[in-house]
Amino acid sequence: MSPPVALPDADAGLGRRLAWRYGLFLAAFGALILTMALAERAGLPRAWIGASFLVVTVASYASIGFLCRTSSEAEYFVAGRRVPALFNGMATAADWMSAASFIGTAGVLFLSGFAGLAYILGWTGGFCLLALLLAPYLRRFGQYTVPDFLGARYGGRWPRLLGALAAVGVSFVYLVVQIYGIGLITSHFTGFGFELGVFVGLGGVLVCSFLGGMRAVTWTQVAQYLVLIVAYLVPLVWLSLQLTGSALPWRAYGQPLQQIAAREAALARDPAEQSVARLLRERAAQALHKLQDVPAAMRADEAAARRTIAELRAADAPPAQVARAERELAGRPRSLAEARARYQHDHDDALARAQQLAQGPAQTRPYASGDPAGSPAAQARFGHERINFIALMLCLMMGTAAMPHLITRSYTTRSPSQARRSVAWALLFITLLYLAAPLLAVLVKAQVLQQVVGLPIDQLPEWIGRWSRRDPNLVSVHDLNGDGRLQWGELYLGGDLIVLAAPEIGGLPYWVSCLVAAGGLAAALSTADGLLLTIANALTHDIGYRLIAPRATAAARVVASKVMLMVAALLAALVASLDITDILRFVSAAFSLAAAAFFPALVMGVFWRRANRAGAVAAMVVGPGLCLGYMGANLPALRVAFGITQPMARCQWFGVDAVAAGIFAVPAGLLALVVVSLLTAPPGAATQALIDRFRYPQPGE
C-alpha cells in the first residue's frame, strides 16, 4: 500500500491554470457552434455540418490525449494522484454521463413518466453512498484498482482474482453499450454504416486511453463534460422558449406537463385510439399463440413476409415500402431462442401499450399501467410496479457506489478529504443534467402529441422516415386501424431516440441536432475511456502482475495494459456491431451485477473488522451467481446471448424485474459473507492494522 501523495508546491496554482485552459476550450467550442450556425444559414450541406461537429470535437479530445501521453506508472494508472477535487469531480461526471445517462434517461422518462425517476434517484443516491461509505477510505488505502483493495484487505489470491474477473465482466457489458451509442450517433450524422461508425468512433477512445492512460483520460473527460452539458442544455432552453415562452424550463415545467395530461386524457376517450388499443390486445394474443409453437410460427412469419414482398412488387408499390418489407424479412429471428425472445417481447410490448392507451394520462400517473383504485388486476400491476421502482432504485444506488471505474477516480485525488469533495462536485455536475432530463422529456412529448399525432400517414414529418430507415426499433409507424391517420398507439418511439431527435422533433436548426450528437458522443467516449482502462488494468495489473508475474517492471505493466486495452476495445466493438437496442436496460443489468459482485465485500471490508477472506469469496460467488441466475430465468435476450435454446419458465420473486436482480443478490451476498466469516477464523493482526490505517485519518492528512 502506498501512502497518500502530497501536492507539490509547484502545483499550488494548478487549479487556476486549469480553469484558464478549460475556459479557452469552452470559448473555442462556442466559436465552433456559432460558425456552424452561420454555415447552415449560408447553405453549407448538412453532411458537412454534421461531420465538422463530430470531427472537430473528437480531434480535440485526441489532441488532449496526445499531449498527455505518458509511460509513468503513477501517471498512467492514477493521473499522478494530483487532480484537484473540482476537476476530478467534473471528470467523474463525464465518466458517469454515459450513453445511458445522456441518451437514455430522458427517453425512459418520455416513455414511463414517473416510473423513470427510479434511474435519476438511484444514480444520484449512489454517489451519496460512494462519498459516505467508500471513496475516502479507498483513497486512504491508495494503490490503483478495486481488486488491489480486495486483495490487501482480505489476503490470498481468490478475492483479488474474483474482483478482477467481476470488474472485467461488469465493465465489458457497460462498454458495449457505450460503443453502441457511438455507432448510433456516428452513423446517423455522418452517413457511415452502423458498423463503420462503431469503429470510426472507437478511434477517438483509443487515442486518449492508449497514449496517456488515466492522465489523458482525466483531462479529456473534463473537456467532454463541458461539451455534453452545453449540448444538453441548448436544445432544452430553446424548446422551452418555443413551447412555454420561458428561458428557464425549470420554472415552466408545469405548463407542458398539464398539456400532456389533458391530451392523453382526450386520447384515452378517442374511438380511434380505442380501436388501436383493441388491435394491440389482439397482437398480444397472437404473439402468445406463437409462443405455443415457435417453429411453426417462424415458418408462417417467413412465408407471410415473402408473400407481402411479392404483392408489393406486383402492385408496383413505392420502393421505400418494398425496402421496408425486405428489411423486415432480413431481420427475422434465425433461431428458436431468438424467435421465442422476439415473440415474448412483442406480447409484453403490445399488452403494455394497450393498457396505457386505455387508462388515460400516463405521464402524470405514478405508474403507467397500474391503478391503486382500479380493478384487482390494475391494483396488482400497481403493486408490482411500485416494488420494481424501489428495487431498481436501490440496485442502481448500490451499483453506482460499487462501479470499479468510478471508484478508481477516487484514487486520482491527493488526499481522502479531496476524494470526498470530488464526489460532492461530481454529484453537483451530474445533478445539473439529471434535473434537465425530465424537462426535456415532457417538452418533446408535448411536441409529439400536439404536432405529430393526428396527422395523415402520408404527411408525417421527415424525421420519422429518416430514423425509421436507420432502425425500425427506434421509430416505427403502423396504421393498425387503417384510417390513414396516425394515432398515438400506432407510433412507436424508442427511448434511445428521444434526446438525439429532440431538435428535429422541435423543428430546430440542423446544427442543434449536430450539437446534441456531439454531446452524446462525448458522453459515450468519456465513459468508454474509463471502462477500457478498468478492463485493461484488471487483466494486466491485478491478474497479470499481482497473480502471475509479480516481478514485471512498471514499464512492462504499462505496455501490457495498453495492449489489453486495444484487445478489449476491438472485442467490445465487435459485440456492439451486432446493433443491440434499449441502452438503458442493458446498463441496468450491469449495475445489478456490480452491486452483487462488489458492494458486500467492499462495504463490509471497510466497516466490519470480522469480515475475512472466506466470507468475501462466498459473497462474491453467491451474489453474482444469484444475480445471473435470476436474469437468465427472466431475460430471454440474455439466454439468446449465451446460446441457450431451451425455454424456461419465468420465476419472478415479488414481481421484481430481471434487471433489478441485485435487490436479492446483495442481501444474499451479505448473508453469505457474515455467516461464512463467523464460521471461519478471524483476520490476523496485520489485517486489523491495515483496517485501522484506512479507516481513521493519518497524521498529516
N, C-alpha and C positions, 0 to 999 in steps of 0.2 A: 504494500500500500504506500502510495506516495503522499507526502504532506501537502497541504494547500500551498499554492504558488502565489506569492505576493506580487502585486502590481508594481513594476519598477517605476522609479521616479520619472524616467523618460516618457512613460505612458500616462502621466498625470493629465496631459492635455488631449489624450486620445479621444475622449468624448466630444470635445469641441471640434477637433479636426474631422471626425466622422460626421457630425452634424452639418458642417460646411460642405463636405463632399456629397452627402446624400441630398442636401438642399440643391446643389448644382444638378444632380441627377434628376430630381423631380422637376426642376425648371426645364431641363432638356426634354423630358418626357412631355411636359406641357407644350413645348415648341413643336414636337412631333405631332401631337394631337391637332394643334392649330394648322400646321402645314397640310395634314391630310384632309381637314375640313375644307380648307381653301382649294385643295386639289380636286376634291369632289365637285365643288361648285364650278370649277373650271372645266369639268368634263373628263377628268382622268378616269380610265376604265376601272371598274370595281376590282378586277383581279389584281391590278397594280396596288390599289389601296390596301386590300387585304394582305397581300404579300409583303408590302412595306411595313405594316404594323408588326407582323409576326417576325420578319427577318431582322428588323432593326432591334426589337426587344430581345430576341434570342441572341443576336450578335453582342448586345451589351452585356448580357449575362456571361456569355463565353469570354468576353474581354476581361471581366472581373475575375473569372476563374483562371484565366491565363496569367493575369498579373499577380494572383495569389498562389501560384503554383509553389509546391514545397515538397521536400523529401524528409523533413524533420519529423520524428515520431510524434512528439507532443503537438506540433502544429497540425499534422495530418489527422490525428485521432481526436484531439480536443481543442483545436484552434489556439494552442498555447496557453489555455486557461486564463485569458486576459480580456475577454469580451465584456464590455460594460453592460450592466443589467438592462438598461433601456434598449440597447441594440440587440442584446441577446433575446429580450422579450419580443422584439419585432421579428427577429429571425425565427423564433419559436412559433410565432403566429403564422408566419409564412409556411413553416414546416407543417403546421397543423392545418392550414387552409388548403386542403387537398381538393381534388376534383369533386369529391363528395360534398364538401362544405360549399365551395363556390358554385358548382353546377347543380348539385342535388338538393340542397336544403330548401331553397325557395320552391323547387319542384314538388317536394313532398308536402309542403305547406299548401301549395296550389291544389294538389290532389286530395289531401286528407284534412286540411283545415287544422282545427285544434289538436288533433292526434299527432300531427307532425311536430308539435312543440316538444315532444319527447326527445328529439335529436338535439335541439338547442339547449334544453335543460340538462340533458345528460352530458353533453360535451363541455359546457361551461362549468357544470358542477364537478366534472372530472379534474379540471385544473385546480379547483379548490382542494380536492383530495391530494393531488400531486404536491401542492405547496405545503400542505399541513403534514402529510404522512411520509413523503419520500424525498422530495427534491433536496432539502438542506442536509439530510442525513447521508444520502448517497454522494453529495458533493464533498462532505467532510471525509467520507471514505476515500474519495479520489479514484484513481485508476481510470479505465477507459470505457467499459461496457457494463451492461446489466449482468451478464454471466460472470464477469470479474467479481462483482459483489456476491453473487450466489456461491461462487467457488471459495471465496475467502471467508464468508460468514458461516457456511455450513461444512466446508472442507471436503476433500475427496474429489473424485472425477465426475460422479454422476450428477450432482447439482449443476456443475458448470456445463456438462455435455447436454443435459436436458434443457437448460436455459438457452444454450446456443441453438439447438435444434428448434425450440419453440420460437426464438427470435427470427430465425430464418423462415419458418413456416408462416408466421403471422405477417411478417414484413413482405413476404413474396405475394401473398394474397392481396394485400393493400397496394403493393407496387403495380400489380397487373391492372388494377382499377385506374391508377394514375395514368398509365401508359395508354389505356383505352381512351381516357379523356383527352390525352394529347392527340391520338389519332383522329378522334371525332372532330376536334377543333381544327386541326391542321387540314384534314381532308375537305371539310366544308368551306373553309375560307381561302384555300389555295387551289382547289381543283384537283389535287392529288387523289389517288385512290386511298381507301382507308389504310390498307396495309403499308403503302408507301408513306403515308402521313405518320404512321406509328414510328417508322424507322428514321424519318427525317427529324421529327420532334425529339427522338431519343438522342440525337447528336448533341443537342443543347444540354441535356442532362449529363452526358458523359464528359464533356469538356470541363465542366465545373468540378464534379466529384472525382474524376480520374486524375486531373492535374494537381489539385490542391487539397483534396480530402475535406475535412471539417473546416479548415481555414477558408478555403474558397467557397464552400457551400454556405458558411455563415454570412459572409459579406454579400454573396449573391442573393441570399434569401431576404436580406434587408431591402435590397432594391426590388425584389419580386413582391414583397408586401406592399410597397408604395404603388407599384403598378396595379396590383389586384384590387386594392381598396379604392383607388381612383376609378378603375374600370367598373366597379360595382356601384359606386355612389352616383356617377354621372348620369346613367340612364334612369336611376331611381328618382333623382331630383327632377329630371326632365319630364318623366311620366307624371310625377306628382303635379308639376306646374300645368301640364296639359290636361289632366283629368280633374284636379281639385283647385287649381289656381294658387297653390301654396308651394313655396320652395322648401318648406320644412315638412317632409312627408310624415314625420312622427306626430306632428300636430294634427294633420288632416287624415289620419288613418281611419277614423270612424266613418268618414263620408263614403269612400268606395266600399267599405265593409257593409254598410247599410244598403248600398245599391246592389251588391251581390246577393244579400239575403232576400231583398224584395224580388229580384229577378229569378232566383232559384225557387222561391215560393210560387211565383207565377208559372214557371216551367213545370212544376210538380202538378199543377191543375190543367196543363195544356193537353188536350186529347191526343195531339200528335206525339208528344213526349210519352204519354201513357201507352200508346201503341208501340213505341220503341222499347219501353220497359217490358212489355209483354213479349216482344220478339227476342229480347235479350234473355228472358227466362226460358224461352224455347231453345235458344242457343245453348244455354247452360244444361238443359235436359239432353240435348243432342250430344254434347261433349261427355256427359255422364254415361250415355248409352255407348259411346265409342270406347269408353274405358272398360266396358264389359267384354269386348272382343277387339283388342287393339290391332292384331294383324289384319282382320277383315276391314277395320276402319281405315287402315293405311292404304290398302288396295283400293277401297272405294274413293278415298280422297284423291289418290293419284289419277284414277280414271276420270273423276269429275273435273280435275284441273286440266287434263288433256282435252277433254270434251269442250270445256269453256274456251280454250285457246283456239281450237278448230272452228268453233262457232263464231268467234270474234274475227278470225281471218276470213271466213266465208262471208261475213256481213261487211267486210271492208271497214272494220272499226278503226278508230284513230290509233296510230302507232303507240301512243302513251298507254292506252288500255291494254293492248296486246303485250307490251313490255311489262306492265304491272302483273298481268296474269302469268307471264313466263317467269318473273321473279318469284311469284308465289309458288310455282311448281318447283323451281330450283331450290327454294328454301324449305321444302317439306322435310319432315324428320326422316332420317335414314336408318334408324334402329328402333327396336321396340322400346328401349328405355327413353330415347328422345321423344318418341311419339306419345308415350304414356305421360311424360312430363308436360308436353305441349297440351294434351287434352285436359290434364288436370288444371293447368294454368288457364286455359280457355273457359273451363267451367267456373273456376273461382272468380275470374275477372268479370265474366258476363253476369254472374249472380250478384256480385258486389255493385256493379254499375246499375243493375235493375233496382236493387234495394235503395240506392241513393236517389235515383230518379223518383221513386215512389214516396220518399219521406220528406221532401222539401229541402229547405236551406241546409246544405252540408257544410258550408264554410264557417258558420257560426254555431253549429251544434257541437257539443263536446266530443261526440264520436259519431262518425258519419253514418254507420249502418245500424246503430242501436238506439233504443229509446227507453229510459227508465220508467216511463209512464205508459208504454205501449203494450202490445201483446206479449204473452210469455216468451215467444221466440225473440222478439225485439229486446225484451229485458235481459234475456240470456246473452244476446250479442253485445249489449251494453256492458254487462259484467265482464265478458271476455275481453272486450276492447280496453276497458279500464285496467284490467290486470296486465294486459300486454303493454299498455302505456307505461305503467310503473316498472314492469320488468325490463323493458327496453331502456328506459331512462337509467335504471340502476346499472345495467350491463355497460352502457356507454360511459357512465361515470367511472366504474372500476376499470374498464378497458382503457380509457384515456389515461388514468393515473398509472397504468402498468405498461403503456406502449413503449417499447425499447427505444425507438428513435426520438421520442420526446424526453424520456429520462436522460438520455445521453446529452441533451442540450444543457442539462444542469451541470455537467462536468466542465463546461467551457467558461464558466464564470470564475472569478478569482477567489471567492470565499463562499461559505454556506449562506451567509446573510444576503450576498449578491444573488445567489441561486433563488432564494425565496422572493427577493424583489423582482428578479427576472420573470418568475411565473406570474407575479401580480401584473407586471407590464404586459405580458403575453395575454392575460385574461382581458385586460382593457382593450388591447388591439383586436382581439377576437370578438369581443362583445360588440364592437363597432359594426362588424359585418353581420353578426347574428341579430342585432336589432334591426338591420336593414332588410334581412331576408323575408320576414312576414309582410313587410310593407310592399316589397317588390311582388310577392306572390299575389296579394289582393289587387294591386294595380293592374297586373297582367290579366288576372281572371276577370276583373271588371271590363277590361278592354275586349276580351274574347266574348263574353256574354252579351255585351252591348253592340259590338261591331261585326261579329262573325256569325254567331248563332242566329238562324233565321234566314240567312242569305240563300239564294238559289245555288244549287250544287255547281252549276257551270259559271258562277260569278265569285267564287271563293278567292281570297287574297293569294298573291303569288307565293307567299312564304309557305303556305300549306303544301302546294305542289312541289316546291323546291326541297323541303325537308322530307316529305314522304318518299320522293325518289331516292333520297340519300338512305333512308332507313324507315320502312313501314312500322318498325317498333317504336319510333319516335313520334310519328304523326300518321294517322290513317283516318280516312273518311269512308263510311259505308252507308248508302241510302237504304237503310233497312226497311222502312215502310214504303219506299218507292214514290214519295210525294214530290220529289225534285227539290226539296229544301233541306237545309242542314238543321237537324235537331241536336240538342246538347248531348243526348245519348248516342248520337251517330258519329261524334267527333272523339277520337282518342288522341290525347296528348301525353307523351311520356314525360316523366319528371325530369329526365336529363335534358329536355329541350327548353324548358321554361326560361332559364336565365339567358342561354345563348340566343334564343329567338325573341327575347323581350323587346329589343329595339325595333325589329321588323314588325312584331305584333302591334307595337305602339305607333308605327309609321314614322319612326325617327330616321335621320340620315344614315346612310350605309356606314359612314366612318364610326358611328357609335357602335354598330354591330361588330366592327373590327376591333374597336377598343375593348369591348366585352370579351371577344375571343382572345385578345392579348392578355387580359386579366385571368381568364380561365386557364390559359396556357401557363402563365406564371404560377398559379396555384398548383397545377399538376406537376410542373417541373420542380418546384421547390420541395414538395413532399417526396417526389421520386428521388431526388438527390439524397435526402436524409435516409430514406428506406434502403437505397442501394448501399450506402455506407454501412448501415446496420447489418445488412446481409453479408457484405464482404468482410467486415470486421469480425462477425461471429464465426465465419468459416476459417479465416486466417489467424486472427489473434486468439480467439477463445478455444478453437479446436486444434488448428494447426500448430500454434506456438505453445499454448498452455498445456495441451494434452499430448501432442505428437512430437514436436521438435522444439523443446524448451531452450536449446542453445542457439536458435536462429537469431541473427543480428537484427537490430531495429530497421536497418535499410532493407534487409530481405523481407521483413514483415510488411513494410510499406509497399514494396514491389508486388508481393503476393496478394495484398489487399486490392491493388489496382487491377491485377489480372482477374481475380474473382469478381470484382465489380463489373468488368466487361462481360464475363460469362453470365452473371445474374441478369444484367440488362438485356442481353440477347434472348435469354430464355423467357424473361417476362414479356418481351416484345412479341415473341412467337405465340405465347398464350393469348396476349391481348389482341393479336391479329385475327383471332377467331371471332372477333366482333361481338363480345358479350354486351349485355344491356342491363339496365337497372343498377346503376352505380351504387346507390345508397344501400341496397340490400346486401350486396357483396361486402361493403365496408362494415355494415352492422355485424355480419358474421365474423369478420376479422377482429372486431372489438370484443365480442364474446369469447373468442379463443384467447385473446391477450389477457383478458380478465381471469379466465380459468387457469391459464398457464403460469401467470406471474403474480397476481395480486396476493394470494395467500402467503406464498413464500417470501415475498418482499416485505409486506407489512408485518407479518409475524417475525420475520428476521430482524426487523428494527425494534419492535416493541415487546417481544416475548423472549426473554433470555433462555427459556427452557426448550425452545424450538431447536431441533437437531437435524443432522443430515438425513436420517431415515425418514423423519417426518416430512422434510422438504421434498424428498424424492417421491414419497407417497402422494403428496399434494399435487406435484407436477405430473404425475401419471393419472391419478384418479380424476382430477379436474378436466384436463383436455380430453381424456378418454370419454367421460360422460358427455362433454360438450359435443364432440364429433359424433358420438352415437345418437344423441338426440337430433342433431341436424340431419344426419343420414336417414333417420326414420321419417323425417317430416319435410325434407327438401328434395324433391325429385331431381332438380338440376344438379345437386351435389352427387347423387348416385350416378347420374349420367356422366359426370366428370370423371368418376372413378371406374367407369365401365361396368357398373352393377346393373344387370338387365332384369333381375327378378323383382316383381312388385313387392312392396312392403306396406303393411297396414300402418296408417298414421298412429302415432302414440303421443298425443299432446297432453301434458300434465297441466291441469287447471286452465286449459285453453291457451297456453303460452306459445307464441310463435317460435319457429325454429331458430331465427336469428337472435332471439333473446335467451338462448340455451344457457348462457353464463349465469343466469339467475339461479339455476340449480347447480351448475358446475362449481361456482365459487364456494358456496356453503359446503358442498361435498369435499372440496379440496381442503378447506379449513378444518373440517371434522377429521379428515384423514391425517392432517398434519398434527393436530392436537393429540389424537388417540395414539398414533404411532410414536410420537415424541415421548409421551408419558410411559409407554411400554418399553422404551429403549433407554440407553444410557444418556445422561445429560451432556451438553457440550463441555469441553475441557476448559482449563483456566485460561489458556491462550485465546480461545474464542470469546470468553467472558470479557477479557481485557480489550479485545477488538470491539466488542459491542459498546463498552464504556467509551471507547475512543470516538466512535462516530455518533453516539447518542448525545454526548454532552460537549459543550463548547470547550475548545482547547485554548491554552494561553496564547495570546497574541491575535486571536480571531476578533 
